[in-house]
């Protein structure tokens, strides 16, 4: 039975964040109910998220039973130490239960892991500089995000760790 991946969120909506800035991670937690009929009897199977495994793309990983919360919460978060493109990925482990003809829910042995779509983020080193105030800034164009190439991929964090939250 197809268990859908959770919608994962990371970083600001614009797709980039400064190096060392907190990258807030969260998943839209939802129990999925899958109705079916088996030998003419209605059966429901439900998949319940029980573990969230985040990979920040730089070697840092996080395992947690908490789906996290949107910004400004920093329940689940990380930072990047280097400039470049990173793919944040989420692997969710679901446990299962079933109910026959509206009866009590019964546990299903085992779990299933479902990967969410990767979230591309660019981490940018920022520096202050003097600019000509007479030249207008085009705020509709985002000057911070370079095209993704092998040369703009982010480096591995030499101090990468696995955290359990």
Secondary structure, DSSP 8 states (H G I E B T S, - for coil): -------EEES-TTSEEETTS-EEEEE----EEEEEEETTEEEEEEEEEEEEEEE-SSS-EEEES-----TT--SSEE--SS-EEEEEEEEEEEEEEEEETT---EEEEEEEEEE---EEEEEE--------TTS---TTS-TT-----GGGB----TT--EEE-
